[in-house]
């Protein structure tokens, strides 16, 4: 078989934007915080000026242009070079934000796709291997969605202004989470957009940016996050500011936690728990309320010489309110009932007990306090699992299974009911038909009882596969939050596949239309691409695997959705 040669893509073959020149880079390096950095601390192959040249781009906005929208997933941060943007502390109506509907293939194209599917595995065109009450207006930087009558739309009392030299959007970029607020340009604004790979590399070699980001978080983002927390939403701005002034932002565990997970997953459960970073210890007196900002935390208690897992806390859930409220009512010092440990990388906001007693509890109705105290951790998947329609409960063992394998991270986990599955492989064939005869999952995986978690991308809440990608080829879709791979900018480095804790990303050798392997013209080695489930993002009807199952044996679900999980298990 004859091989087809092609040049293997590298990280900076396609810079982030085409607006950067040596002169623009020099101008950026003269601005804070870059001017305060030690350029000698960067390695020769990753100089600061090269990062700015290739991982940033200059963007221009006009009055009312939406820079970022609340709810969108972010992969970059913005530095204000000139002008001002306003952050809305209140959610704007969806009708103002101009959200796009993800494009689907038309029925004719869908039918044509099935008729013209390549007979060659992992076919690629050679060109693709090398690497494509609001208004809208076009500019040289692309089409912008803008707010009409922006001064009337934005409430001046619920706006934070960001001006020259200030950075925003970095938290969503680093945590791979949705934007928490909408940011609008006021007048003509020039911004430097920095993709998160560049931010990561800068922070790795110089502390200036990290210190700057910590300062910005307290100044700008903490108040927004507190406002978004349901049980704090009824407080006045002055009271929220008092909480923000007293709050402490902390992180536990490693950002790239998958390596630690693989290591401790080889140990027994009791030892595994003790290796997880301790956030709060059972029996210690309560000094603060813990709010999970990102990631997951394990709730456990000591039983004999070991530990029993009771629940997993996710983003937005709280720990310590029961003890603080009991102490407030009884005028006694109350210890924690359970221990709290970081599962992977966990970020928290802590509020001192005296602030909770002074500001939060007096401003909550008795019904609100009781509702918060009676909430079951992690959407009810815990201490007292919710009954199903037929009175059944989710087994504690299933909860443990989902937690120990970190399947709690999945927003689109593939569960297969083995009692219904006949192993006909129609699901695999349906997946292959939707992806040019290349299936994107394996009908195998860990089992608990009659449930199996198949080896398919779960589109995680915390997608650590994105951490090391040097080109940003793997990232979140801006509207759906699904994790997708840009085939054109994937350089086949295997970083994402090695980072995925669930081994749900595969590296494949690719071929041309005739079936000839594509090889790198320099090394003569096969060119690899990362592939995984994309949830049939461009297909009608959702995931083809689910649609193709003739026995209703498969579902894609968020494993933290207790109601759906319960209904599925007890059908």
KEROMAR-439375 format. One line per field, with one value per residue (C-alpha): residue number from 1; residue in three letters; x, y, z. Coordinates in Angstrom, 3 decimals. Each point is the difference from the previous one (the first is absolute). Layout:
residues N
nr c(NUM, ...)
rest c(ALA, ...)
east c(X, ...)
north c(Y, ...)
up c(Z, ...)
end
This chain:
residues 571
nr c(1, 2, 3, 4, 5, 6, 7, 8, 9, 10, 11, 12, 13, 14, 15, 16, 17, 18, 19, 20, 21, 22, 23, 24, 25, 26, 27, 28, 29, 30, 31, 32, 33, 34, 35, 36, 37, 38, 39, 40, 41, 42, 43, 44, 45, 46, 47, 48, 49, 50, 51, 52, 53, 54, 55, 56, 57, 58, 59, 60, 61, 62, 63, 64, 65, 66, 67, 68, 69, 70, 71, 72, 73, 74, 75, 76, 77, 78, 79, 80, 81, 82, 83, 84, 85, 86, 87, 88, 89, 90, 91, 92, 93, 94, 95, 96, 97, 98, 99, 100, 101, 102, 103, 104, 105, 106, 107, 108, 109, 110, 111, 112, 113, 114, 115, 116, 117, 118, 119, 120, 121, 122, 123, 124, 125, 126, 127, 128, 129, 130, 131, 132, 133, 134, 135, 136, 137, 138, 139, 140, 141, 142, 143, 144, 145, 146, 147, 148, 149, 150, 151, 152, 153, 154, 155, 156, 157, 158, 159, 160, 161, 162, 163, 164, 165, 166, 167, 168, 169, 170, 171, 172, 173, 174, 175, 176, 177, 178, 179, 180, 181, 182, 183, 184, 185, 186, 187, 188, 189, 190, 191, 192, 193, 194, 195, 196, 197, 198, 199, 200, 201, 202, 203, 204, 205, 206, 207, 208, 209, 210, 211, 212, 213, 214, 215, 216, 217, 218, 219, 220, 221, 222, 223, 224, 225, 226, 227, 228, 229, 230, 231, 232, 233, 234, 235, 236, 237, 238, 239, 240, 241, 242, 243, 244, 245, 246, 247, 248, 249, 250, 251, 252, 253, 254, 255, 256, 257, 258, 259, 260, 261, 262, 263, 264, 265, 266, 267, 268, 269, 270, 271, 272, 273, 274, 275, 276, 277, 278, 279, 280, 281, 282, 283, 284, 285, 286, 287, 288, 289, 290, 291, 292, 293, 294, 295, 296, 297, 298, 299, 300, 301, 302, 303, 304, 305, 306, 307, 308, 309, 310, 311, 312, 313, 314, 315, 316, 317, 318, 319, 320, 321, 322, 323, 324, 325, 326, 327, 328, 329, 330, 331, 332, 333, 334, 335, 336, 337, 338, 339, 340, 341, 342, 343, 344, 345, 346, 347, 348, 349, 350, 351, 352, 353, 354, 355, 356, 357, 358, 359, 360, 361, 362, 363, 364, 365, 366, 367, 368, 369, 370, 371, 372, 373, 374, 375, 376, 377, 378, 379, 380, 381, 382, 383, 384, 385, 386, 387, 388, 389, 390, 391, 392, 393, 394, 395, 396, 397, 398, 399, 400, 401, 402, 403, 404, 405, 406, 407, 408, 409, 410, 411, 412, 413, 414, 415, 416, 417, 418, 419, 420, 421, 422, 423, 424, 425, 426, 427, 428, 429, 430, 431, 432, 433, 434, 435, 436, 437, 438, 439, 440, 441, 442, 443, 444, 445, 446, 447, 448, 449, 450, 451, 452, 453, 454, 455, 456, 457, 458, 459, 460, 461, 462, 463, 464, 465, 466, 467, 468, 469, 470, 471, 472, 473, 474, 475, 476, 477, 478, 479, 480, 481, 482, 483, 484, 485, 486, 487, 488, 489, 490, 491, 492, 493, 494, 495, 496, 497, 498, 499, 500, 501, 502, 503, 504, 505, 506, 507, 508, 509, 510, 511, 512, 513, 514, 515, 516, 517, 518, 519, 520, 521, 522, 523, 524, 525, 526, 527, 528, 529, 530, 531, 532, 533, 534, 535, 536, 537, 538, 539, 540, 541, 542, 543, 544, 545, 546, 547, 548, 549, 550, 551, 552, 553, 554, 555, 556, 557, 558, 559, 560, 561, 562, 563, 564, 565, 566, 567, 568, 569, 570, 571)
rest c(UNK, UNK, UNK, UNK, UNK, UNK, UNK, UNK, UNK, UNK, UNK, UNK, UNK, UNK, UNK, UNK, UNK, UNK, UNK, UNK, UNK, UNK, UNK, UNK, UNK, UNK, UNK, UNK, UNK, UNK, UNK, UNK, UNK, UNK, UNK, UNK, UNK, UNK, UNK, UNK, UNK, UNK, UNK, UNK, UNK, UNK, UNK, UNK, UNK, UNK, UNK, UNK, UNK, UNK, UNK, UNK, UNK, UNK, UNK, UNK, UNK, UNK, UNK, UNK, UNK, UNK, UNK, UNK, UNK, UNK, UNK, UNK, UNK, UNK, UNK, UNK, UNK, UNK, UNK, UNK, UNK, UNK, UNK, UNK, UNK, UNK, UNK, UNK, UNK, UNK, UNK, UNK, UNK, UNK, UNK, UNK, UNK, UNK, UNK, UNK, UNK, UNK, UNK, UNK, UNK, UNK, UNK, UNK, UNK, UNK, UNK, UNK, UNK, UNK, UNK, UNK, UNK, UNK, UNK, UNK, UNK, UNK, UNK, UNK, UNK, UNK, UNK, UNK, UNK, UNK, UNK, UNK, UNK, UNK, UNK, UNK, UNK, UNK, UNK, UNK, UNK, UNK, UNK, UNK, UNK, UNK, UNK, UNK, UNK, UNK, UNK, UNK, UNK, UNK, UNK, UNK, UNK, UNK, UNK, UNK, UNK, UNK, UNK, UNK, UNK, UNK, UNK, UNK, UNK, UNK, UNK, UNK, UNK, UNK, UNK, UNK, UNK, UNK, UNK, UNK, UNK, UNK, UNK, UNK, UNK, UNK, UNK, UNK, UNK, UNK, UNK, UNK, UNK, UNK, UNK, UNK, UNK, UNK, UNK, UNK, UNK, UNK, UNK, UNK, UNK, UNK, UNK, UNK, UNK, UNK, UNK, UNK, UNK, UNK, UNK, UNK, UNK, UNK, UNK, UNK, UNK, UNK, UNK, UNK, UNK, UNK, UNK, UNK, UNK, UNK, UNK, UNK, UNK, UNK, UNK, UNK, UNK, UNK, UNK, UNK, UNK, UNK, UNK, UNK, UNK, UNK, UNK, UNK, UNK, UNK, UNK, UNK, UNK, UNK, UNK, UNK, UNK, UNK, UNK, UNK, UNK, UNK, UNK, UNK, UNK, UNK, UNK, UNK, UNK, UNK, UNK, UNK, UNK, UNK, UNK, UNK, UNK, UNK, UNK, UNK, UNK, UNK, UNK, UNK, UNK, UNK, UNK, UNK, UNK, UNK, UNK, UNK, UNK, UNK, UNK, UNK, UNK, UNK, UNK, UNK, UNK, UNK, UNK, UNK, UNK, UNK, UNK, UNK, UNK, UNK, UNK, UNK, UNK, UNK, UNK, UNK, UNK, UNK, UNK, UNK, UNK, UNK, UNK, UNK, UNK, UNK, UNK, UNK, UNK, UNK, UNK, UNK, UNK, UNK, UNK, UNK, UNK, UNK, UNK, UNK, UNK, UNK, UNK, UNK, UNK, UNK, UNK, UNK, UNK, UNK, UNK, UNK, UNK, UNK, UNK, UNK, UNK, UNK, UNK, UNK, UNK, UNK, UNK, UNK, UNK, UNK, UNK, UNK, UNK, UNK, UNK, UNK, UNK, UNK, UNK, UNK, UNK, UNK, UNK, UNK, UNK, UNK, UNK, UNK, UNK, UNK, UNK, UNK, UNK, UNK, UNK, UNK, UNK, UNK, UNK, UNK, UNK, UNK, UNK, UNK, UNK, UNK, UNK, UNK, UNK, UNK, UNK, UNK, UNK, UNK, UNK, UNK, UNK, UNK, UNK, UNK, UNK, UNK, UNK, UNK, UNK, UNK, UNK, UNK, UNK, UNK, UNK, UNK, UNK, UNK, UNK, UNK, UNK, UNK, UNK, UNK, UNK, UNK, UNK, UNK, UNK, UNK, UNK, UNK, UNK, UNK, UNK, UNK, UNK, UNK, UNK, UNK, UNK, UNK, UNK, UNK, UNK, UNK, UNK, UNK, UNK, UNK, UNK, UNK, UNK, UNK, UNK, UNK, UNK, UNK, UNK, UNK, UNK, UNK, UNK, UNK, UNK, UNK, UNK, UNK, UNK, UNK, UNK, UNK, UNK, UNK, UNK, UNK, UNK, UNK, UNK, UNK, UNK, UNK, UNK, UNK, UNK, UNK, UNK, UNK, UNK, UNK, UNK, UNK, UNK, UNK, UNK, UNK, UNK, UNK, UNK, UNK, UNK, UNK, UNK, UNK, UNK, UNK, UNK, UNK, UNK, UNK, UNK, UNK, UNK, UNK, UNK, UNK, UNK, UNK, UNK, UNK, UNK, UNK, UNK, UNK, UNK, UNK, UNK, UNK, UNK, UNK, UNK, UNK, UNK, UNK, UNK, UNK, UNK, UNK, UNK, UNK, UNK, UNK, UNK, UNK, UNK, UNK, UNK, UNK, UNK, UNK, UNK, UNK, UNK, UNK, UNK, UNK, UNK, UNK, UNK)
east c(0.000, 1.361, 0.285, -1.011, 2.368, -1.207, 1.529, -0.923, -1.614, 1.717, -1.310, 0.452, -0.545, -3.272, 0.395, -3.007, -0.512, 1.504, 0.069, 3.267, 3.236, 3.363, -0.975, -3.323, 1.755, 2.548, -2.857, -1.777, 3.185, 0.253, -3.374, -0.773, 0.224, 2.423, 2.417, 0.574, 0.906, 3.493, 0.509, 3.111, -2.161, -1.554, 1.766, 1.592, -2.637, -2.886, 0.937, -2.542, -0.010, -0.704, -2.960, -1.398, 0.576, -1.706, -2.464, -1.609, -1.872, -1.158, -3.789, -1.924, -3.532, -2.509, -2.584, -2.390, 1.871, -0.304, 3.525, -0.987, -3.435, -1.106, -0.334, 2.430, 3.022, 3.265, 3.444, 1.646, 0.443, 0.039, 2.324, -1.308, 2.569, -2.098, -3.504, -2.532, -2.349, -2.854, -0.787, -3.713, -0.538, -3.560, -1.005, -1.194, -2.968, 0.939, -1.740, 2.654, 2.989, -0.447, 0.785, 0.536, -1.616, 2.663, -0.008, -1.353, 0.394, -3.066, -1.883, 1.378, 3.565, -0.681, -1.298, 2.873, 2.464, -1.227, 0.154, 3.463, 1.727, 3.606, 1.071, 3.349, 0.587, 0.623, -0.111, 1.200, 0.492, 3.655, -0.919, -1.817, 3.010, 1.989, -2.588, -5.713, -22.867, 3.792, 1.678, 2.887, 2.675, 3.052, 3.494, 3.468, 0.104, -3.194, -3.699, -0.839, -3.240, -0.802, -2.584, -2.220, -0.443, 2.670, -0.176, -3.663, 0.531, 2.792, -0.855, 2.803, -0.379, 0.613, 3.003, 3.739, 2.231, 3.324, 2.483, 3.543, 2.421, -2.650, -0.628, -3.314, -1.329, 2.971, -1.956, -2.260, 3.019, 1.958, -2.871, -1.494, -3.344, -2.783, 0.416, -1.689, -0.927, -0.541, 2.639, -0.888, 2.263, -0.587, 1.157, 2.904, 2.017, 3.179, 0.601, 2.786, -1.542, 2.250, -0.833, 0.384, 3.002, 1.941, -1.235, 1.034, 3.531, 0.488, -1.105, 2.259, 3.168, -0.759, -2.010, -1.035, -3.093, -1.163, 0.175, -1.771, -2.801, -0.530, -0.356, -2.453, -2.117, -0.595, -0.571, -2.306, -1.203, -0.657, -2.975, -1.492, 0.388, -1.629, -2.900, -0.481, -0.187, -3.719, -0.217, 1.939, -1.987, -2.528, 2.633, 0.606, 3.183, 1.414, -0.487, 1.527, 2.994, 0.525, -0.032, 2.421, 2.369, 0.096, 0.043, 3.097, 0.685, 1.848, 0.869, 0.833, 1.566, 1.803, -1.325, 0.938, -1.472, -0.216, 3.562, -0.722, -3.292, 1.719, 2.500, -2.378, -2.555, 2.361, -0.377, -2.881, -2.922, 0.847, 3.582, -1.159, -2.166, 2.854, 2.166, -2.524, 0.665, -1.953, -2.159, -1.765, 0.272, -2.832, -0.105, 1.775, -1.969, -1.670, 1.650, -1.377, -2.446, 1.539, -1.409, 1.206, 0.918, 1.375, 0.689, -1.237, 0.505, -0.592, -2.210, 0.973, -0.074, 2.188, -1.340, 2.170, 3.524, -1.130, -2.082, -3.468, -0.846, -3.398, -0.143, 1.817, -0.419, 0.069, 0.181, -2.273, -0.612, 0.807, 1.517, -0.306, -3.309, -1.769, 2.666, 0.145, -3.798, -0.219, 2.654, -1.799, -3.262, 1.485, 2.776, 2.480, 3.137, -0.839, 2.523, -0.158, -2.075, 2.032, 3.394, 0.360, 2.778, 0.923, -0.667, 2.390, 0.376, -2.499, -0.433, -1.859, -1.219, -0.185, -2.045, 0.789, -2.689, -0.467, -0.815, -2.483, -1.698, -0.041, -1.003, -1.206, -2.169, -1.988, -0.805, -1.276, -3.592, -0.629, -1.185, 3.176, 2.201, -1.878, 0.147, 3.735, 0.500, -2.083, 1.656, 1.679, 3.544, 0.720, -3.546, -1.290, 2.421, 1.152, -0.828, -3.713, -0.402, -3.293, -2.762, -1.063, -3.592, -0.318, 1.514, 3.453, 3.211, 3.343, 2.341, 2.754, 2.362, -0.867, 0.708, 3.359, 0.727, -0.692, 2.110, 2.987, 0.427, -0.566, -3.026, -1.578, 2.024, -2.123, -2.746, -0.697, 0.996, -0.993, -1.834, -0.993, -2.610, 1.564, -3.336, -1.399, 3.157, 0.191, 3.544, -1.331, 2.417, -2.625, 1.169, 3.576, -1.145, -2.192, 2.972, 2.175, -2.635, -0.111, 3.798, 1.062, 0.216, 2.135, -1.693, 0.878, -0.597, 0.543, -2.880, 2.024, 0.674, -0.311, -3.164, -2.165, -2.838, -1.849, 1.409, 3.116, 1.757, 1.175, 3.324, -1.289, 0.860, -2.140, 0.422, 1.153, -0.773, 3.767, 1.553, 3.644, 0.640, 0.140, 2.799, 3.065, -1.203, 2.671, -2.120, -3.429, -1.293, -2.170, -2.440, -3.583, -2.639, -0.943, -3.743, -0.485, 3.008, 0.788, 3.677, 1.038, 3.262, 1.018, 1.480, 1.835, 2.042, 0.538, 3.726, -0.295, 2.121, -2.190, -0.089, -3.802, -0.163, 2.602, -1.763, -3.502, -0.471, -2.552, 2.011, -2.836, 2.218, 1.762, 2.906, -0.492, 2.172, -1.717, -0.226, -0.853, -3.068, 1.790, 0.869, 3.672, 1.411, 0.895, 3.550, 2.043, 2.250, 2.874, -0.066, -1.800, -2.070, -3.807, -1.977, -2.287, -3.233, -1.970, -3.566, -2.868, -3.771, -1.284, -3.636, -0.827, 0.062, -0.896, -2.620, -3.767, -1.580, 2.959, 2.534, -0.347, 0.975, -3.071, -2.270, 1.331, -0.586, -3.060, -0.437, 0.051, 3.066, 2.094, -0.198, 2.246, -0.480, 1.535, 0.995, -0.796, -3.612, -1.564, -3.480, 1.045, 2.459, -2.608, -2.606, 2.469, 1.179, -3.539, -1.884)
north c(0.000, 3.384, 2.621, 3.616, 2.511, 3.129, 2.434, -0.672, 3.075, 1.627, 2.096, 3.405, -0.890, 1.883, 2.932, 1.110, 2.980, 1.801, 3.408, -0.498, 1.459, 0.605, 3.637, -0.932, -2.558, 2.597, 2.347, -2.704, -0.873, 3.609, -0.258, -1.472, -2.737, -1.070, 2.875, -1.243, -3.542, -1.430, -1.105, -1.963, -2.392, -1.360, -2.866, 0.619, -2.040, 1.811, 3.653, 2.517, 1.955, -3.213, -0.802, 3.498, -0.259, -3.368, -0.400, 3.450, 2.225, 3.611, 0.467, 3.238, 0.613, 2.826, 1.436, -2.706, -2.955, -3.156, -1.171, -3.088, -1.318, -1.485, -3.756, -0.372, -2.225, 1.874, -1.054, 3.421, 3.138, 3.664, 2.877, 3.525, 1.833, 3.106, 0.985, -1.447, -2.973, -0.458, -3.239, -0.454, -1.372, -0.987, -2.536, 1.537, -1.488, -2.709, 2.027, 2.708, -2.301, -1.236, -3.618, -2.125, -3.383, -2.660, -0.789, -3.410, -1.767, 0.159, -3.209, -0.246, 0.363, -2.544, -2.520, 0.795, -0.532, -3.565, -0.713, 1.440, -1.185, -0.797, -3.631, 1.102, 0.139, 3.480, 1.698, 3.628, 2.449, 0.979, 3.678, -0.631, -1.737, 3.178, 2.137, 3.297, 16.982, -0.323, 0.750, -1.351, 1.856, -1.023, 1.280, -1.060, -2.137, -1.837, 0.333, 1.505, -0.300, 3.310, 1.346, 2.799, 2.907, -1.508, 2.882, -0.766, -3.755, 0.027, 0.974, 2.274, -1.368, -3.567, 0.577, -0.324, 1.903, -1.390, 2.393, 0.204, -2.607, -2.207, -3.649, -1.866, -3.422, -1.878, -2.106, -1.594, -0.605, -1.778, -1.938, -1.009, 1.240, 2.302, 3.768, 1.400, 3.394, 1.915, 2.583, 2.898, 2.508, 3.651, 2.163, -1.098, -2.663, -1.855, -3.316, -2.555, -3.470, -2.677, -3.669, -2.030, -1.975, 3.252, 0.995, -3.403, 0.278, 3.555, -0.963, -3.047, 2.059, 3.302, 0.754, 3.527, -1.070, -2.435, 2.723, 2.381, -2.512, -0.624, 3.738, 0.320, -2.857, 1.746, 3.340, -1.066, -3.597, -0.946, 2.341, -1.308, -3.596, 0.706, 1.702, -3.145, -2.232, -0.759, 0.456, 3.292, 1.459, 1.770, 2.047, 3.674, 1.115, 1.462, -3.310, -1.954, 2.314, -0.708, -3.721, 0.474, 2.007, -2.835, -2.931, -2.080, -1.650, -3.335, -2.938, -3.600, -2.764, 0.212, 1.845, -3.001, -2.430, -2.944, -1.112, -0.101, -1.786, -2.788, -0.431, -0.110, -2.061, -2.961, 0.109, -1.294, 2.343, 0.796, 0.961, 1.867, 2.334, 0.904, 0.967, 2.607, 3.596, 0.724, 3.111, -0.368, -2.760, -1.776, 0.994, 3.351, 3.014, 1.966, 3.304, 0.636, -0.906, -1.758, 0.648, -2.259, 2.297, -2.584, -3.713, -2.657, -0.836, -3.230, 0.030, -2.848, -1.128, -2.277, -3.510, -2.288, 0.252, 1.194, 2.617, -0.223, 2.212, 1.650, 2.342, 2.139, 3.765, 1.823, 3.584, 2.370, -2.355, 0.942, -1.639, 1.079, 1.895, -2.569, 0.208, 3.806, 0.272, -2.510, 1.959, 3.286, -1.381, -1.731, 2.501, -2.883, -0.856, -2.846, -2.363, -1.175, -3.171, -1.179, 0.419, 1.766, -0.948, 1.210, -2.427, 1.086, 3.771, 1.814, 3.745, 1.412, 3.286, 0.093, 2.463, 0.415, -1.266, 3.384, 1.530, -2.794, 0.557, 3.777, 0.442, -3.211, -1.838, 3.076, 0.823, -3.470, -0.982, -2.971, -1.968, 0.822, -1.106, -3.281, -0.622, 0.551, -2.192, -2.799, 0.041, -3.254, 0.403, -0.156, 0.143, -2.553, -2.794, -0.495, -0.600, -0.588, -0.872, 1.140, -2.547, -0.733, -0.031, -3.621, 0.670, -1.369, 1.747, 0.343, -2.549, 1.374, -2.311, 1.648, 3.418, -1.271, -1.527, 3.256, 1.921, -2.311, -0.102, 3.783, -0.468, 2.791, 2.210, -0.977, 2.176, -2.429, -3.369, -3.031, -2.565, -3.374, -2.228, -3.454, -1.722, 1.589, 0.130, -2.968, 0.872, 0.560, 2.919, 2.113, 2.898, -0.362, -0.245, 3.088, 1.909, -1.129, 1.043, 3.467, 0.362, -1.131, -3.674, 0.742, -0.784, 2.356, -2.226, -3.554, -2.069, -1.088, 1.496, -0.334, -1.716, 0.207, -2.479, 0.204, 3.436, 0.588, 3.302, -0.312, 1.367, 3.203, 3.641, 1.243, 3.724, 0.592, 2.845, 0.205, -1.136, -0.523, -1.182, 3.699, 0.860, -0.910, 0.482, 2.282, 1.340, 0.246, -2.604, -1.531, 2.351, 0.741, 0.958, 3.580, -0.697, -3.643, -0.540, -3.277, -0.899, -0.049, -0.541, 2.250, -2.509, 2.695, 1.275, -3.363, -0.792, -3.598, 0.553, -2.399, 2.390, -0.032, -3.789, -0.440, 2.531, -1.489, -1.957, -2.249, -0.910, 1.299, 1.756, -2.108, 0.826, -1.268, -0.157, 1.811, -0.740, 1.728, -0.832, -2.927, -1.562, 0.966, 0.930, 3.660, 0.343, 2.982, 1.156, 0.648, -2.947, -2.404, -1.138, -0.393, 3.126, -0.510, 1.744, -0.071, -1.287, -0.409, 0.308, 3.416, -0.730, 0.134, 3.775, 0.528, -2.753, 0.166, -1.821, 0.022, -2.792, -2.651, -2.783, 0.625, 0.434, -3.190, -2.289, -2.173, -1.146, 3.301, -1.269, 3.171, 3.541, 3.070, 1.810, 2.300, -2.331, 2.779, 0.122, -2.143, 0.003, -1.225, -2.530, -1.336, -0.336, -1.802, -2.480, -0.845, -0.118)
up c(0.000, -0.984, 2.716, -0.483, 1.592, 1.709, 2.452, 3.617, 1.611, 2.974, 2.877, -1.576, -3.660, 0.390, 2.407, 2.021, -2.289, -2.979, 1.682, 1.867, -1.346, 1.636, 0.537, 1.630, 2.220, 1.127, 0.897, 2.024, 1.888, 1.181, 1.756, 3.411, 1.068, -2.776, 0.569, 3.577, -1.044, -0.089, -3.604, 0.965, 2.042, -3.206, -1.826, -3.381, -1.833, 1.688, 0.231, 1.321, -3.261, -1.948, 2.254, -0.538, -3.755, -0.433, 2.888, -0.036, -2.428, -0.023, -0.278, -0.553, 1.274, -0.298, 2.395, 1.181, -1.504, 2.115, 0.785, 2.003, 0.951, 3.261, -0.383, -2.904, 0.587, -0.098, -1.211, 0.164, 2.077, -1.042, 0.910, -0.584, -2.125, -0.555, 1.065, 2.422, 0.324, 2.470, 1.826, 0.682, 3.507, -0.903, -2.626, -3.262, -1.887, -2.520, -2.704, 0.355, -0.276, -3.566, 0.707, -3.066, -0.589, -0.714, -3.709, -0.948, -3.300, -2.217, -0.658, -3.536, 1.248, 2.740, -2.535, -2.373, 2.833, 0.540, -3.731, -0.461, 3.162, -0.728, -0.065, 1.376, 3.736, 1.406, -3.373, -0.102, -2.829, -0.176, 0.251, 3.270, 1.456, -0.315, 1.470, -0.019, 12.142, -1.362, -3.275, -2.023, -1.925, -1.984, 0.548, -1.089, 3.152, -0.933, 0.783, 3.394, 1.950, 1.682, 2.408, -1.219, 2.428, 2.242, 2.503, 0.643, 0.177, 2.582, 3.546, 1.210, 3.523, -1.194, -2.223, 0.557, -2.423, -1.238, -1.570, -1.391, 1.294, 1.611, -0.823, -0.017, -0.995, 1.421, 2.501, -2.602, -2.221, 2.729, 1.570, -3.359, 1.304, -1.281, 0.106, 3.085, -1.448, -3.225, -0.951, -2.330, -1.752, 0.872, -2.854, -2.215, 1.808, -0.895, 1.775, 0.041, -0.010, 1.534, -0.432, 3.149, -1.251, -0.073, 3.453, 1.326, -1.388, 1.266, 3.518, -0.081, -0.401, 1.749, 3.213, -0.998, -1.958, 2.695, 2.659, -2.361, -0.650, 3.716, 0.524, -2.892, 1.286, 3.295, -1.665, -2.823, -0.067, 3.601, 0.359, -3.246, 1.155, 3.359, -1.750, -2.123, 3.098, 0.560, 3.763, -0.190, -2.887, 2.235, 1.844, -0.669, -1.775, 3.211, 1.827, -2.874, 0.054, 3.707, -0.751, -2.904, 2.206, 2.545, -2.443, -0.680, -3.373, 0.206, -2.241, 0.842, -2.038, -3.300, -3.034, -2.152, 2.526, -2.402, 0.791, 3.728, -0.677, -1.919, 2.821, 2.952, -1.931, 0.393, 3.798, 2.127, 0.665, 3.640, -0.880, -3.094, 2.075, 2.332, -2.993, -1.145, 1.138, 3.180, -0.150, 3.371, 2.612, 1.794, 3.678, -0.434, 1.156, -2.752, -0.829, -3.478, -2.741, -3.019, -3.485, -2.817, -2.886, -2.413, 0.019, 2.409, 3.670, 1.897, 3.100, 2.341, 3.625, 2.059, 0.529, 2.103, -1.396, -3.403, -1.778, -1.508, -2.959, 0.362, -2.956, -2.516, 0.004, -3.310, -1.202, 1.924, 2.933, 3.583, 3.058, 3.612, -0.081, 2.203, 2.691, -0.094, 0.167, 2.868, 1.862, -0.705, 1.363, 3.046, 0.737, 0.099, -1.909, -2.416, -1.676, -3.607, -0.442, -2.986, -1.637, -3.337, -2.428, -3.472, -2.823, -2.716, -0.214, 2.218, 0.491, 2.993, 1.392, 3.796, 2.035, 3.751, 2.390, 1.637, -3.418, -0.750, 3.381, -0.342, -3.648, -1.647, 2.566, 1.161, -3.648, -0.858, 0.684, 2.281, -3.048, -1.926, 2.885, 0.346, -3.745, -0.019, 3.060, -1.475, -3.424, -0.934, -1.230, -3.705, -1.322, 2.541, -0.917, 3.538, 3.617, -0.661, -3.696, -1.518, -0.569, -3.555, -1.173, 1.074, 3.422, -0.832, 0.922, -1.725, 1.528, 2.202, -1.868, -3.309, 1.481, 1.259, -3.414, -1.834, 2.496, 0.221, -3.783, -0.128, -2.249, 2.054, -2.348, -3.009, -1.448, -2.887, 1.433, -2.094, 2.143, -1.447, 1.624, -0.375, 0.653, -3.161, -2.119, -2.431, -1.177, -3.514, -0.496, -1.782, 2.186, -1.255, -3.610, 0.432, 1.397, -2.909, -2.546, 1.544, -0.093, -3.464, 1.049, 3.061, 3.345, 2.842, 3.013, 1.278, 1.371, 3.003, 3.411, 3.793, 1.244, 3.084, 0.149, -3.299, -0.850, -2.069, -0.655, -3.601, -1.166, -1.567, 0.635, 2.900, -0.855, 3.552, 2.359, 0.537, -3.295, 0.940, -3.563, -0.922, 2.421, -2.005, -3.592, -1.485, -2.856, 1.607, -2.466, 2.723, 1.690, 0.964, -2.522, 0.846, 0.122, 1.022, 2.252, -1.814, -0.277, -3.672, -1.885, -2.885, -2.428, -1.928, 2.941, 1.752, -0.296, 1.213, 3.106, 2.082, 2.962, 0.224, -0.334, 2.731, 2.222, -0.225, 3.263, -1.706, -3.136, -2.158, -2.575, -2.597, -2.303, -3.554, -3.079, -2.850, -3.704, -3.242, -2.132, -1.680, 3.355, -0.120, 3.414, 0.456, 1.297, 1.117, -2.840, 2.401, 2.415, -2.371, 2.999, -0.197, 0.819, 2.980, 0.943, 3.245, -0.321, 2.430, 0.326, -1.090, 0.955, -3.714, 0.324, -3.673, -0.231, 0.287, 2.929, 2.368, 0.591, -2.712, 2.425, 2.178, -3.009, -1.558, 3.001, -0.795, 3.599, 1.908, 1.819, -0.159, 1.362, 0.139, 3.304, 2.571, 2.835, 2.480, -1.185, 2.720, -1.508, -3.453, 1.413, 2.408, -2.740, -2.244, 2.630, 1.172, -3.306)
end
